[in-house]
């Protein structure tokens, strides 16, 4: 049994890993959620208590009405207190859809005038003419009791003195129902409020951070060559110092890069002349008579000086390409015309190198910089002639893509040793030489990819004809209809 790979073992753990870096959005959300988590329940409880009290008071007033009705039914006849109660009236006073209602009427001496005498002891005797509401227990059930006391006889009567009472009890079913309804209403209202506040808060956070996200995408989508200042009208005041610092950094990088490129260009320019002289001297030394033991040394010296001179020329070309890229506008060219113009120079050089140079040219118009396009073709041809070797065949081909006729294509193919598939991507890196026997510097394909990328084109390495050698294909983007009239077509 094989052990799981490290990547497989780390998979679930990686999925569960949370980014621990500070987050403005996370902080704002926490400062929004935590107060809401505390305030919403507290507000719901306060709303519940404030809304429940009037509802319960209204139920107490209903009991109060029954007690007042009992007061009206207590009569003083011939010095005797009686309760004018009929069975129908008794049934009406006790009728309720949800609760059990019981009542009792008492005289000043505690004598039961009517009703349920078990209520007589609830709450104790009254101390004065008053109203009282209290909770108690009756017949094993919790009840709400209204106690109403009043003067039973007119002032001046001497036979009966004291207070009469009316006590009305009611079970708590309606009150529980009201409490549940108020609680549900309070909870629903606070839940809706919390959701609305959370949505508004989240919307505010998202809208506030949108300029930062747009700024991030703007910087992320920039090419490495685009180091100009960041200028956006929607930059928040709080982020402006960061943008200013970033622009200052870009300016310093541009200055340092320009100084470095200028130094490389100056050094290459200073080296080109002595290297050319040295290469010429080694060529003459090889042609003249010399001791046999110096043959290998002179040839190695000639190869080294040739490679150094080529590197100096490519560094100079790259420096000029950088200047053209930033200081000239794109125009429309025909790749066929550019290849035709290069024929005279490169046919002679290919003949000197023992290479058969062929042309298969069709019109292929592109928008670009003329110098850069010529420099790209020159690097492709130089690379092919240099690495294919004597006796090889190199073909320049221009036209349109078979799969996308709107795209222009430039191809340079040879039947030389080629580049293994696994090394082709690395061949585009600087100073990567595909064949140690060649005199190249490893910059040619890197320059080709840079120029292609600047034109929005794709440079790729493919097999040569019959799977032998190498084909470099550059596929350009479709033409912009608003671009200029073709320059190559006018030439």
N, C-alpha and C positions, 0 to 999 in steps of 0.2 A: 504493500500500500504506500502510495506516495504522500508525502506531507504537503499540506496546502501551502501555496506560495504566500510570500509576505504581503503582496498586494491584496490577495484574497482574504487573508486573515485580518488585514486592516480595513477591509471594505465596510462592514457594518459599523465598526467603531468610527470610521471616517464619516459615515452618513449621519451618525448621532452627534458628531462633534459640532459644537456651537462656536461661532466666531466670537472670541472674547475681547476683540478690540472695542474701544469706546465708540459709541454710536449716538449721534445727535438725535436721530429718529427714535431710537430705543429710549433715550433719556426723556424725550418729550412725551412719549407714550406712557412711560412709567409715572411721570409727574401728572399725567392726565388720568390714568387708571386708578392710582392710589387714592387721590382725593375723592374720586367718584365712588370708589369702593367704601369709603368711610362716610361720605356725605349722603349718598342715596339711601342707605338703610336708616341713618339718623333722621333724614327728612321724611322718609316714609313713616317712621314711628311717630314723629311729631304731627304729621298730617293725620295719621290714624287717631291719635289722641284728640286732636282738635275737632275732627269731624265726628268722632264717636260721642263726645259729650253732648252736643245738641240733640243727636238722635235719641240718646238715652233719656235726656230731659223731656223730650216729647212723649216718650212712653210713661214717664213719671206723671206728666200732666194728665194722661189718660186715666191713671189710677186716681189722681186728684179729682177728676170729674166724677168718678164713682163715689168717692168719699163725700163730695159736696151734695150729690143726690141723696145720700143717706141722711145728711144733716137736714135736708128739706123734708124728709119723711118722719123725723122725730117731732111729735106733737105733745103739748102740755094740755091735758084735759082734766079739769076738776082737780088740779094739783097732782095729777099722775102723768108720768112720761110714758108715752106709747110710741110704737113704730107702725106707721100706716103702710104695711107691706102686704102685697097680694102674691099668690104663687106666680102669676104672670110677670110681675115686676121683679120678683126674686130671680126668676129665670133670665130676665133681660139683663139684670146686673151681673150675673155670673156667666153670661154667654161670651165666648171668645173662640176664634177659629184655631188658635195655636197654643194657648195656655189655659191652665186651670186657674180660675178666679174664685176667691173666697172672701167673705166679708163678715164683719160683726159690728153691731152698734151697742155701746155701753152707756149706762146712766152715770150720774155723779158718784153714786155709791158702789160702782163696779157691777151693778146688775146688768145682765145681758138683756138688751131690748129686742134683739133679733140677730140671726146669723149663726155662724160657727163659733161656739164659745172657746174652742181651742186657740183661737187667735187672740183671746183676751190677754194672755200673758206675754205676747211677743213685744219686745221693746220696752217694757215697763210702763208705769203710769205717766201721763203727761204732767209737766210742771207748770204749764201756762197755756193760754190760748195760742196755738201754733200749728205749723205744718212740719212734719218730719217724714223723711224717706230713708229707709235703711234696709240692709240685706239681712236675711235670717233664714231659718229652716223650718219648714212646715210639712208634716206628714212624711218626713224622710227626704224631702226635696228642697233644694235651695229656692228661695222666693225673694221677691222684692215687695216691700211693705210700705204702704202710705198710711200715716197716722195723722188724723185731723181731729183737733179738740176745739170745742167752742163752749161758750156759756149757754147752759141749757134753758135758764129761766130769765125773764126780764129783771132788770134792776129793781130792787125793793122787795122782791118776793122773799118770804122768810121761812117757808116750809122746806124748800129744796135749795141748796146752795152747792156750787161746785161746777165741774166741767163734764160735758158729755164727750164721747169719743166715737170716731168711725175709723175702723181699720180695714184696709183692703189689701189682700195679698195676691200675688200673681207669680206663676212659675216663669222661668227665664228663657223659654224657647224663642220668643220674639227677639229678646235682647241678644241671645247668641247669634241668631240669624242676622240681625243688624250689624253686630260686631264683625261677623264674617264678611258681609257685603262691604262694609267700610274698609276692612283689611284688604279685601280683593281690589277695591277701587284704588286705595292708596298704593298698593304694590304695583298695580297695572300702570297707574299714572307715573310713579317713580321709575318703573322699568322703561316706559316710553321716553321719559325725560332723560334717563341715563343713556339710552340708545341714541337719542337725538344729539345729546351733548357729545357722546363718543364719536358719532359720525361727523359732527361739525368740527370736533377737535382733530380727528384724523384728516379731514379735508383741509383744515388750516395747516396741519403739519406738512401734508403732501404739497400743498400750494406754496408753502414757505420754502420747502426744500427743492422745488422744481428748478429754480434758477441755478442752484448748486449742481443738480444732476445735469442740466443742460451744459453748464460750464465743464463738468467732468467729461461728458461725451464730446464736447468741442475739442478738448485737449487730447482725449483718447484717439479721435479720428485724424489727428494731425499726422502728417508724414514726418520722418526724422529730419527732413530738410526744412520743415516749416517751423521756425523758431521765432517768428514775429510776435509782437506783444498781443496778449489776449485783450480784446476790446469787445465788450458786450454791454448793451444799455441796461440789461436787467440784473446786473450783479448786485446782490444785497450789500448794504452798507457794512454789515458785519464781516462779509467775506472780502471786501475791497482790499484790506491790508494784505491778505494772503495772495490775491491776484497781483497786487503791486510787487510783492516779494518774488512771485513767480516770473513776472515780466523782467524784473531785474536779473534774475537767474538766467533767463533766456538770453538777455542782452550780453551777459558775461560769457555764456557758452558760445554765442555767435562770434564775439570778439576773439575768444581763445581759439575757436575753430578756424577763423579766418587767418589768424596769425600762424597757426600750424600749417594750413594749406599753403600760405605764402612762403613759409620756410621750406616746405617740401618742393614747391615749384622752383624757388630760387636755387635750392641745392641741386635739383635735377638739371636746371639750366646750366649751372656752373660745371656740372659733371659731364654734360653731354659732349662738349667739344673735346676735352682730353680723352674721354672714352672712345670717341670716334677716331681720334689720332692713334690711340693705342691699338684699336682694332685694325686700322689700316696698316700699321707697322707690323702687326703679327701676320697679316695676310701677305705682306711683302716678304717677311722673313720665311714664311712657308714656301713661297715661290722661288726664292733664291736658294743657292746651295748652302747647306748647313750640316753640322755634324749629325749623324744618324741618331745619336743618343738624345739630341734635343728635339726630335720630331714629336714625340708624345707630349713633351712639355709645352712646345709651341702650340700644338693643337688644343690642349686643355686651356692654355692662356687665351687662345682665340675664341673658344667657346665661352669662356667666362667673361671676356670683354664684350662679346656680342650680346650675351644675356644682360650684362650691366647696362649697355647702351640702350637695349630694348626697354629695360625697366625705366631708365631715365626718360625716354621718349613717351612711354605710357603715363608716367607720373605727370609730365608736362601736358599731355593730352587730357588727362583727367582734371587737372587744374583749369585748363581752358574750358572743358566741358562744364565744370561747375559755374564758371563765369557766364557762359552762354545760357545756361539753364535759368539763371536768375536775372539776366539782363537783356534777353531778347524774347520777342513774342513768337508764338507759333504761327506757321504758315502752312499752306497745303503744298505737298511735294508728291512727285511720282517716283516710287522706288525704282522703276525701270530706268528712269533718267539718271538717278543717282548711281545705279550700278553701271550704266553705260559710261558715265563720266569717270568712274574708277577703273574702267577696263584698261586704259593705256598704261597707267602706273603698275597695276597688279599683274597684267599679262607679262610685262618685262620681268618683274620680280619672281613670278612663278617659273618663268623659263630659266632664270638664273638658278633657282632652287631645284630644277628638274621636275617640276610639277605641271601636269596638264590642266589648265584652267579653262572651264567651259561655262557657257551662259545659256540659260533658258528663261528669257525675260518676257513678261506680260505686264501690261499697265496695272499698277496697284497704287492708288492714291491714299496718302495718309496726312494727318495734321501733325506737324512737329517742328523741331529746330533743325535746319539744314546741316549745320556743323555736327550736331549730335548724331544725326542719322548716318552721315558719312563716317564719323568716328566709329559708330557701332559696326558698320560694314567692314571698315578697315581692320578692326580687332577680330572680327569673325574670319576674314581672309587670312590675316597674319597667323591666327591661331591654327587654322586648317593647314596652311602651307608649312608652318613650322613643325607641326606634330605628325602630319601625314608622311612626310619624308620624300626623298627623290623617287621618281617613278609613280607617284600617286596621282590620282585624278580628283580634282576639286571642282564642284559645280555651284554656281550662283543661280538661284531661282527666285523670281518674283511673280506674284499673281494674287489670286484671292483664294480663301479657304473653300474647300469642296463642301464642308458642312455648313459654313456660314459665308455666303458669297459677299456679304457686306463688309467682311473683315479682310484687310490686306495682309499678305504673308510674305516674309522674307526668309529664305532658306539658304544655308551654305552647308553642303555635304561633301564628305570625302570618303575614300575607301582605305584609309589608314588604319592604325591599330585600334582606334576608338577608345571609349571609356566604359569600364564595367558598369552595369546598371546600378549596383550598390554604391558606386562612387560618384554618380552623376550630380546629385544634389550638392555634395561637398565640393565639386569642381567649380561651382559658382562662388565659392568663398575666396577671399583675397589670398594670394600667394599659395594657392593650391595647384600644384603642377601635376597633370595627369600622366605624364611620361617623363621619367627622369632623364631620358636621353635627349630630349628636346632642348631648345635654347630659350624657351619661354620663361616669363617671370611669374606666372600664376595670376596676373591681373586681367588678362584679356576677357575671360568670360564674366568676371566680376563687373567690369566696366559695361559689358553688353547687358547684363541684367539690370544694372543701375539705370542705363539709358532707356531700356525697354520699360522699366517701371515708371520712369518720368513721363513716358508717352502713354501710359495706361495699357501697355502691351505685355504679353506673356512670352517669356523666353524659356524654351524647354529643349532638353537633349534627348535625341531619339536614335534608333539604330540607322545606320547608313543603308544604301541599296543592297538588297539581298542579305540583310543582317550583318553586313561587313562595314566597318568604319563608323563614322559619326555624322549625324545630321542635326544641325542647330536650327530650330524653327522659331521665328519671332512672329507672333500673331497679334495684329494691332486691333484697337477698338474701332467700332464703326465710325464713319466720318460724321463730323458735326456739320449740319446743313448750313449753319451760319458762318462757317469759316471762309477764308479767302479763296480766290481763284487759284488753281494749281500753279505753283511756281515752276515745277519741273516741266509742266506741259507747255510753258511759254518759252522754255530755253531754246 
